Amino acid sequence: MNGFLEQIAACLGDAEPASFTVTGEGGLPSVFAVTDMATATIGAASCEIARLVGQTSGTAPAVTVDRRQASFWYDLTFQAQGWEIPGIWDSIAGDYPTRDGWIRLHTNAPHHRAAAQRVLGDHPDRAAMAPAVARWEAKALEDAVVAENGCAAEMRAIEAWKAHPQGMAVNAEPLIHMDWTDGTPDGRDVDPARPLAGLKILDCTRVLAGPAAGRFLAGFGADVLRVDPPWWEEPLLEPDMTLGKRCTGLDLTREADRETFAGLLAEADLFLHGYRSDALEKIGFGIDRRRTLNPALIDVSLDAYGWSGPWKARRAFDSLIQMSSGIAHAGMIRRGADKPVPLPVQALDHATGYLLAIAALRGIAERRASGRVLRARASLARTAKLVIDNDPDRLDGPLAPRADADFLPEPEITGRGPALRLKPPVTIDGAPMRHDRPATMLRSSPPRW
């Protein structure tokens, strides 16, 4: 775990890594140190909360992370009570053998499914799709699907990714880009029991990484307002990733909604977003416009393949980055398997989410102390390098399965139905992680603070 903490400290410019107590045992089944990464990222983010408290009290409270619960928080954090959880994958999403290797199609979004079908034909399921994929070479199919604005990734080995132009570009990037501009200290008081109370966070992220960051911040009192377009749905993740948040909807192709969005930005403390590198500029909300609207706005963003290189604007998700970066190939080789072996959870997403939270919290503390305003950026592909660079000395023993004692005792009434929620993975003395709002439905609140 120390390697993860040291690399996080280095990107923050800290002389020493975060220090906290670890309890629990076992780990997620992987040839990579996934539980160590979960423990390190959640612990480091929690230490930033403690650091913020210490600005007011003079002493940072102690932090304890349960590595078993941290592992569980890298997966779904709820257990449905009396209703069925939707399936995670579209019927044609998944890994396929090609003429010369393997490829993964990501088709959960309707427009991404349509892109794959424009290349491969309209097939109802994986069994029907497989013969069409098998006729292609992996790279040619990846290029064809991407050219249709779809999502696909050829399985590459780690060394092949290191030699690839995009791999070389993103691996040369910092784990978190952090740029600062001068400003005026905000002088805001911090409630040691709810350190982020009163902070307004505009969350324009979807799926896992960004939403995980917003969920963590909401757990310490932040007012998180998530924004989704009218057509977006996340039936599986909604009860997980809207925890503690209000959710609204805006269509940023409409002038009236853009005006509403500008008003939200003007009042926000933090803008958390996962748009591709050129998307906001195209609709008139580039960094210069955001700075004009709100000079004190902390700006934290994520991307899939990184912020430089030929693929910096390419669409992708965690499972695709695992294929591109060599993680799935390394899993296959080390397990002696005959197909890609990914990480047991979407660990790149979750780790990147906590890295975003770490950056956001450092920005909040610094703006309060000196007035400096942060712009931070992270990417799934750069987090993949963090995984690869921290090969475990030994594999973890088995993680005990979830039990009733791992959940809070009272059911939570989510927007989809009642559910049991996992207990928090971290304890901060005097500042418990607690979500004031249950998980809700997308677009269930008006677009206002």
C-alpha positions as CSV (number, residue, x, y, z in Angstrom):
1,M,0.0,0.0,0.0
2,N,2.9,2.4,0.7
3,G,3.7,2.7,-3.0
4,F,0.2,4.0,-3.8
5,L,0.4,6.5,-0.9
6,E,3.9,7.7,-1.9
7,Q,2.8,8.3,-5.5
8,I,-0.3,10.2,-4.3
9,A,1.9,12.3,-2.0
10,A,4.3,13.0,-4.8
11,C,1.6,14.4,-7.1
12,L,0.4,16.7,-4.2
13,G,3.9,17.9,-3.5
14,D,3.9,16.5,0.0
15,A,7.1,15.4,1.7
16,E,5.4,12.5,3.5
17,P,2.5,10.3,2.4
18,A,-0.8,10.3,4.3
19,S,-0.7,8.3,7.5
20,F,-3.7,6.4,8.9
21,T,-4.6,3.2,10.8
22,V,-5.7,0.2,8.8
23,T,-7.9,-2.6,10.1
24,G,-9.4,-5.7,8.5
25,E,-7.8,-8.4,6.4
26,G,-8.0,-10.2,3.1
27,G,-8.3,-8.7,-0.3
28,L,-10.2,-8.8,-3.6
29,P,-9.1,-11.7,-5.9
30,S,-6.6,-10.2,-8.4
31,V,-3.1,-10.5,-9.6
32,F,-2.9,-6.7,-8.9
33,A,-3.0,-5.0,-5.5
34,V,-6.7,-3.8,-5.8
35,T,-7.5,-3.9,-2.1
36,D,-4.3,-2.0,-1.3
37,M,-5.2,0.6,-3.8
38,A,-8.8,0.9,-2.4
39,T,-7.4,1.3,1.1
40,A,-4.8,3.8,0.0
41,T,-7.1,6.0,-2.0
42,I,-9.9,6.1,0.5
43,G,-7.4,6.6,3.3
44,A,-5.6,9.5,1.5
45,A,-9.0,11.2,0.7
46,S,-10.0,10.8,4.3
47,C,-6.8,12.3,5.5
48,E,-7.6,15.4,3.3
49,I,-10.9,15.7,5.2
50,A,-8.9,15.5,8.5
51,R,-6.4,18.0,7.2
52,L,-9.3,20.5,6.5
53,V,-10.6,20.0,10.1
54,G,-7.1,20.6,11.4
55,Q,-7.0,24.0,9.7
56,T,-9.7,25.1,12.2
57,S,-9.1,23.0,15.3
58,G,-5.3,23.0,15.1
59,T,-5.2,19.2,15.2
60,A,-6.1,16.8,12.5
61,P,-8.3,14.0,13.8
62,A,-7.2,10.4,13.5
63,V,-8.3,8.4,10.5
64,T,-8.9,4.6,10.4
65,V,-9.7,2.6,7.2
66,D,-11.2,-0.9,7.2
67,R,-9.5,-2.5,4.2
68,R,-12.4,-5.1,3.9
69,Q,-15.0,-2.4,3.7
70,A,-12.8,-0.3,1.4
71,S,-12.8,-3.3,-1.0
72,F,-16.6,-3.4,-0.9
73,W,-16.9,0.3,-1.5
74,Y,-15.0,-0.3,-4.8
75,D,-18.2,-2.2,-5.9
76,L,-21.9,-1.7,-5.4
77,T,-22.5,-0.3,-1.9
78,F,-26.1,-1.4,-1.6
79,Q,-28.2,-4.6,-1.3
80,A,-31.7,-4.4,-2.7
81,Q,-34.6,-5.4,-0.5
82,G,-37.5,-6.8,-2.3
83,W,-36.7,-5.6,-5.8
84,E,-34.4,-6.8,-8.6
85,I,-31.1,-5.0,-9.5
86,P,-30.8,-4.4,-13.2
87,G,-28.1,-6.2,-15.2
88,I,-24.8,-4.4,-15.5
89,W,-24.0,-5.1,-19.2
90,D,-25.9,-4.6,-22.5
91,S,-26.6,-7.9,-24.3
92,I,-23.7,-7.4,-26.8
93,A,-21.1,-5.8,-24.5
94,G,-18.1,-7.8,-23.6
95,D,-14.8,-9.5,-24.8
96,Y,-14.6,-11.2,-28.1
97,P,-11.9,-13.2,-29.9
98,T,-10.8,-11.7,-33.2
99,R,-8.7,-13.1,-36.0
100,D,-5.5,-12.1,-34.2
101,G,-6.4,-11.4,-30.5
102,W,-9.2,-10.0,-28.4
103,I,-11.3,-6.9,-28.4
104,R,-13.9,-5.5,-26.0
105,L,-17.1,-3.8,-27.1
106,H,-18.7,-1.3,-24.7
107,T,-22.3,-0.9,-25.7
108,N,-24.2,0.0,-22.6
109,A,-25.3,3.4,-23.9
110,P,-27.7,3.1,-26.9
111,H,-25.6,5.3,-29.2
112,H,-22.5,3.2,-28.5
113,R,-24.5,0.0,-29.2
114,A,-25.7,1.6,-32.5
115,A,-22.1,2.5,-33.4
116,A,-20.9,-1.1,-33.0
117,Q,-23.9,-2.4,-35.0
118,R,-23.2,0.0,-37.9
119,V,-19.8,-1.8,-38.2
120,L,-20.8,-5.3,-37.3
121,G,-24.4,-5.7,-38.1
122,D,-27.6,-5.7,-35.9
123,H,-27.2,-8.7,-33.7
124,P,-29.3,-9.4,-30.6
125,D,-26.8,-10.9,-28.3
126,R,-23.1,-12.0,-27.9
127,A,-23.6,-15.4,-29.4
128,A,-25.0,-13.8,-32.6
129,M,-22.4,-11.0,-32.6
130,A,-19.3,-13.3,-32.1
131,P,-19.0,-14.6,-35.7
132,A,-19.1,-11.1,-37.0
133,V,-16.3,-10.0,-34.7
134,A,-14.2,-13.1,-35.4
135,R,-13.8,-12.0,-39.0
136,W,-11.9,-8.9,-38.1
137,E,-8.4,-8.2,-36.9
138,A,-8.6,-6.5,-33.5
139,K,-7.0,-3.2,-34.3
140,A,-8.9,-2.7,-37.5
141,L,-12.2,-3.4,-35.6
142,E,-11.2,-1.0,-32.8
143,D,-10.5,1.7,-35.4
144,A,-13.8,1.1,-37.2
145,V,-16.0,1.2,-34.1
146,V,-14.2,4.3,-32.8
147,A,-14.6,6.0,-36.2
148,E,-18.4,5.5,-35.8
149,N,-18.2,7.3,-32.4
150,G,-18.4,4.0,-30.5
151,C,-16.4,2.4,-27.8
152,A,-14.0,-0.5,-28.3
153,A,-10.5,-1.5,-27.2
154,E,-8.1,-4.1,-28.5
155,M,-6.4,-6.1,-25.8
156,R,-2.7,-5.1,-25.6
157,A,0.1,-6.3,-23.4
158,I,1.7,-3.9,-20.9
159,E,4.8,-3.5,-22.9
160,A,2.8,-2.8,-26.1
161,W,0.9,-0.1,-24.4
162,K,4.1,1.5,-23.1
163,A,5.3,1.7,-26.7
164,H,2.0,2.9,-28.1
165,P,1.9,6.7,-28.8
166,Q,-1.1,7.1,-26.4
167,G,0.5,5.0,-23.7
168,M,3.7,7.0,-23.9
169,A,1.8,10.2,-23.7
170,V,-0.4,9.4,-20.7
171,N,2.3,7.5,-18.8
172,A,4.4,10.7,-18.9
173,E,1.6,12.7,-17.3
174,P,1.4,13.4,-13.6
175,L,-1.1,11.2,-11.6
176,I,-3.1,14.4,-11.0
177,H,-2.5,17.6,-13.0
178,M,-2.7,20.5,-10.5
179,D,-2.6,24.1,-11.7
180,W,-3.2,27.1,-9.5
181,T,-4.3,30.7,-9.9
182,D,-4.1,33.5,-7.3
183,G,-7.2,34.6,-5.5
184,T,-8.6,35.8,-2.1
185,P,-8.9,33.5,0.9
186,D,-12.6,32.7,1.4
187,G,-12.4,32.8,5.2
188,R,-15.1,30.2,5.5
189,D,-15.6,28.5,8.9
190,V,-15.3,24.7,9.0
191,D,-17.6,22.7,11.2
192,P,-15.3,19.9,12.5
193,A,-18.3,17.5,12.6
194,R,-19.4,18.3,9.0
195,P,-16.3,19.7,7.3
196,L,-17.8,20.3,3.9
197,A,-21.2,21.7,5.0
198,G,-22.2,24.7,2.9
199,L,-20.0,23.8,0.0
200,K,-21.8,23.7,-3.3
201,I,-20.5,21.0,-5.8
202,L,-21.8,20.9,-9.3
203,D,-21.4,17.3,-10.4
204,C,-21.5,16.7,-14.2
205,T,-20.1,13.2,-14.2
206,R,-21.7,9.8,-15.0
207,V,-21.1,6.1,-14.5
208,L,-18.5,5.7,-11.8
209,A,-15.3,7.8,-11.3
210,G,-16.7,11.3,-11.0
211,P,-19.9,10.1,-9.2
212,A,-17.8,8.2,-6.7
213,A,-15.9,11.5,-5.9
214,G,-19.1,13.4,-5.4
215,R,-20.6,10.7,-3.3
216,F,-17.5,10.7,-1.0
217,L,-17.7,14.5,-0.6
218,A,-21.4,14.4,0.1
219,G,-20.6,12.0,2.9
220,F,-19.0,14.9,4.8
221,G,-21.7,17.5,4.3
222,A,-21.2,18.9,0.8
223,D,-24.3,20.0,-1.2
224,V,-23.8,18.0,-4.4
225,L,-26.1,18.7,-7.3
226,R,-25.7,16.2,-10.1
227,V,-26.7,17.2,-13.7
228,D,-27.7,14.7,-16.4
229,P,-29.0,15.2,-19.9
230,P,-32.7,14.2,-20.6
231,W,-31.8,11.0,-22.3
232,W,-29.2,9.5,-19.9
233,E,-30.2,6.5,-17.7
234,E,-28.2,4.5,-15.1
235,P,-30.7,2.0,-13.6
236,L,-28.0,-0.1,-11.9
237,L,-25.8,2.7,-10.7
238,E,-28.5,5.2,-9.7
239,P,-29.1,3.7,-6.2
240,D,-25.3,3.6,-5.7
241,M,-23.9,6.8,-7.2
242,T,-26.7,9.3,-6.3
243,L,-26.2,8.7,-2.6
244,G,-26.2,12.0,-0.7
245,K,-26.9,14.0,-3.8
246,R,-29.7,16.0,-5.4
247,C,-30.1,15.2,-9.1
248,T,-31.4,17.5,-11.8
249,G,-31.5,17.5,-15.6
250,L,-30.4,20.0,-18.2
251,D,-30.1,19.8,-22.0
252,L,-27.0,21.9,-22.8
253,T,-27.9,22.0,-26.5
254,R,-30.8,24.4,-25.4
255,E,-30.0,28.1,-24.8
256,A,-32.3,28.3,-21.8
257,D,-30.7,25.4,-20.1
258,R,-27.2,26.8,-20.9
259,E,-28.2,30.0,-19.1
260,T,-29.4,27.9,-16.1
261,F,-26.1,26.0,-16.1
262,A,-24.2,29.3,-16.2
263,G,-26.1,30.4,-13.1
264,L,-25.3,27.2,-11.3
265,L,-21.6,27.5,-12.2
266,A,-21.5,31.1,-10.9
267,E,-22.6,30.0,-7.5
268,A,-20.7,26.8,-7.2
269,D,-17.6,26.2,-5.1
270,L,-16.5,23.2,-7.0
271,F,-17.2,22.0,-10.6
272,L,-16.7,18.3,-11.0
273,H,-16.9,17.1,-14.6
274,G,-16.1,14.2,-16.9
275,Y,-16.6,15.7,-20.3
276,R,-14.0,14.9,-23.0
277,S,-11.3,17.4,-23.3
278,D,-12.9,19.5,-26.1
279,A,-16.6,19.1,-25.2
280,L,-17.2,22.1,-22.9
281,E,-15.4,24.4,-25.3
282,K,-17.7,23.4,-28.1
283,I,-20.8,24.5,-26.1
284,G,-19.3,27.8,-24.8
285,F,-18.1,26.7,-21.4
286,G,-14.4,26.4,-21.8
287,I,-12.1,27.2,-18.9
288,D,-11.9,30.9,-19.7
289,R,-15.7,31.2,-19.6
290,R,-15.8,29.3,-16.4
291,R,-13.2,31.5,-14.8
292,T,-15.2,34.6,-16.0
293,L,-18.4,33.3,-14.5
294,N,-16.7,32.3,-11.2
295,P,-13.1,33.3,-10.6
296,A,-13.0,31.3,-7.3
297,L,-14.4,28.1,-8.8
298,I,-12.4,25.0,-8.1
299,D,-12.3,22.9,-11.3
300,V,-11.8,19.2,-11.1
301,S,-12.1,17.0,-14.2
302,L,-11.5,13.5,-15.5
303,D,-10.9,11.9,-18.8
304,A,-10.5,8.4,-20.1
305,Y,-7.3,8.2,-22.0
306,G,-5.5,11.2,-20.6
307,W,-5.0,14.8,-21.4
308,S,-2.3,14.5,-24.1
309,G,-1.5,12.2,-27.0
310,P,-3.5,11.2,-30.1
311,W,-6.4,9.6,-28.1
312,K,-7.0,12.4,-25.6
313,A,-10.6,13.0,-26.8
314,R,-11.4,9.3,-27.3
315,R,-14.5,7.8,-25.6
316,A,-13.7,5.0,-23.2
317,F,-14.7,3.4,-19.9
318,D,-12.8,1.5,-17.2
319,S,-13.1,-1.9,-18.8
320,L,-11.7,-0.6,-22.1
321,I,-8.8,1.1,-20.4
322,Q,-8.0,-2.3,-18.7
323,M,-7.8,-3.8,-22.2
324,S,-5.7,-1.1,-23.8
325,S,-3.2,-0.6,-20.9
326,G,-2.3,-4.3,-20.5
327,I,-4.1,-5.0,-17.2
328,A,-6.5,-7.5,-18.7
329,H,-3.6,-9.2,-20.7
330,A,-1.4,-9.4,-17.6
331,G,-4.4,-11.0,-15.7
332,M,-4.8,-13.6,-18.5
333,I,-1.1,-14.5,-18.5
334,R,-0.6,-14.6,-14.8
335,R,-3.7,-16.7,-14.3
336,G,-2.9,-19.0,-17.2
337,A,-6.3,-18.2,-18.7
338,D,-7.4,-18.4,-22.3
339,K,-9.3,-15.1,-22.4
340,P,-8.8,-11.6,-20.9
341,V,-8.8,-11.4,-17.1
342,P,-9.8,-7.9,-15.9
343,L,-9.7,-6.6,-12.3
344,P,-12.5,-8.0,-10.1
345,V,-14.1,-4.6,-9.9
346,Q,-14.1,-1.4,-11.9
347,A,-11.1,-0.3,-9.9
348,L,-9.7,2.3,-12.3
349,D,-13.0,4.2,-12.0
350,H,-13.1,4.1,-8.2
351,A,-9.5,4.9,-7.7
352,T,-9.7,7.8,-10.0
353,G,-12.8,9.0,-8.2
354,Y,-11.0,9.1,-4.9
355,L,-8.0,10.9,-6.6
356,L,-10.5,13.5,-7.8
357,A,-11.8,13.9,-4.3
358,I,-8.2,14.2,-2.9
359,A,-7.5,17.0,-5.4
360,A,-10.9,18.7,-4.7
361,L,-10.2,18.7,-0.9
362,R,-6.7,20.0,-1.3
363,G,-8.2,22.8,-3.5
364,I,-10.8,23.6,-0.8
365,A,-8.2,23.8,1.9
366,E,-5.8,25.9,-0.1
367,R,-8.5,28.3,-1.3
368,R,-9.5,28.8,2.3
369,A,-6.0,29.4,3.5
370,S,-4.3,31.4,0.7
371,G,-7.0,32.1,-1.8
372,R,-5.3,30.1,-4.5
373,V,-7.8,28.4,-6.9
374,L,-7.2,24.9,-8.2
375,R,-7.7,23.4,-11.6
376,A,-7.1,19.6,-11.4
377,R,-7.3,16.8,-13.9
378,A,-7.0,13.0,-13.7
379,S,-7.6,10.1,-16.1
380,L,-8.4,6.4,-16.0
381,A,-5.5,5.6,-18.2
382,R,-3.0,7.3,-15.9
383,T,-4.6,5.5,-12.9
384,A,-3.9,2.3,-14.8
385,K,-0.2,3.1,-14.6
386,L,-0.6,3.5,-10.9
387,V,-2.0,-0.1,-10.7
388,I,0.7,-1.5,-12.9
389,D,3.5,0.3,-11.1
390,N,2.4,-1.2,-7.8
391,D,2.6,-5.0,-8.4
392,P,1.9,-6.8,-5.1
393,D,4.8,-8.5,-3.3
394,R,2.3,-11.3,-2.6
395,L,-1.3,-11.9,-3.4
396,D,-3.9,-11.2,-0.7
397,G,-5.7,-14.0,1.1
398,P,-9.4,-14.4,0.5
399,L,-11.8,-11.6,1.4
400,A,-14.6,-12.8,3.7
401,P,-17.9,-12.4,1.9
402,R,-20.4,-9.6,2.8
403,A,-22.4,-10.3,5.9
404,D,-25.3,-8.5,7.6
405,A,-22.9,-6.8,10.0
406,D,-21.3,-5.0,7.0
407,F,-24.4,-3.0,6.4
408,L,-26.1,-0.2,8.3
409,P,-29.0,-1.6,10.3
410,E,-31.9,0.6,8.9
411,P,-33.0,0.2,5.3
412,E,-32.5,3.2,3.0
413,I,-35.4,4.2,0.8
414,T,-33.7,4.8,-2.5
415,G,-35.4,6.1,-5.7
416,R,-35.6,2.5,-6.9
417,G,-36.7,0.9,-3.6
418,P,-35.5,0.0,-0.2
419,A,-31.9,-1.2,0.2
420,L,-29.3,-1.9,2.8
421,R,-26.3,0.4,2.6
422,L,-22.8,-0.7,3.4
423,K,-21.2,0.9,6.5
424,P,-18.6,3.6,5.7
425,P,-15.2,2.3,5.0
426,V,-13.5,5.0,7.1
427,T,-13.7,6.5,10.5
428,I,-12.6,10.0,11.1
429,D,-12.7,10.9,14.8
430,G,-15.4,13.5,15.4
431,A,-16.3,13.7,11.7
432,P,-18.2,10.6,10.7
433,M,-18.9,9.8,7.1
434,R,-22.7,10.2,6.8
435,H,-25.0,10.8,3.8
436,D,-27.9,13.1,4.7
437,R,-29.9,12.2,1.6
438,P,-30.8,8.7,0.3
439,A,-30.0,7.7,-3.2
440,T,-32.6,9.2,-5.6
441,M,-33.7,9.2,-9.2
442,L,-31.9,11.1,-11.9
443,R,-33.5,14.5,-12.7
444,S,-35.7,14.3,-9.6
445,S,-34.8,17.9,-8.4
446,P,-35.1,21.3,-9.9
447,P,-31.8,22.9,-11.3
448,R,-31.1,25.3,-8.4
449,W,-29.0,25.4,-5.3
